[in-house]
Amino acid sequence: LKINDGTQKSPSLARVLPEMKQLRSLELVGGMRLMEPYLKKCTQLIQLDVKVDSEELEHAVRPLKNLCELEKLVVHCLTEIPTYFYDFHFSQLKRLEITVAGSDLHLLAGFLQNHPKLTDLTIFFNGPVDVEESWKILFSCRELDYLYRQDQVRLAANCVLTDIPPTLRELYWEVDGGVGMPVNHTLTRYQDIPIADNVRRHQTLVGLHFDFFQYF
């Protein structure tokens, strides 16, 4: 179910959402200031996708504390998620997409440690971030199959990715400079470029950009 602008356009629908016991998936675009009291009662949800601006972010995040059964949580916002979010727990969470302040790395680390079932992770970093430490934290999710990372501050440094989760198949990260990985990595795609065979797995990922057309 998708609702645009919250209760401004669909006030009657918003009021009955908590009573829709078969409702499992919800997409909300704006209108969170008025939607907040109804969303916090939708404890039946297992998938939630929210698109908000900075002014409405807190209204979208506060209700999440009650939605403990979420398996998918996507919060689209240019502003980083409030720090109190990291105290929430979703026992079945498998997919997560949020914006994180570079200064909140330690909070993200604790949150990810408490959510070991994550297989699909998208993180947008705002502000300066410790590159090496941030990768250690992201790769602490040992069940990941898909990982997308984007940094607000354009990074320009050679980097070697180590201890990649053995389950990880797709990795997306835009960075200026070389990115290396272990010979025995298990990735099949980087930046939407297929890694065709084990022969090329020892090459730097940046080298794969230059060899893109040789795959076809």
Disulfide bonds with the S-S distance in Angstrom:
none
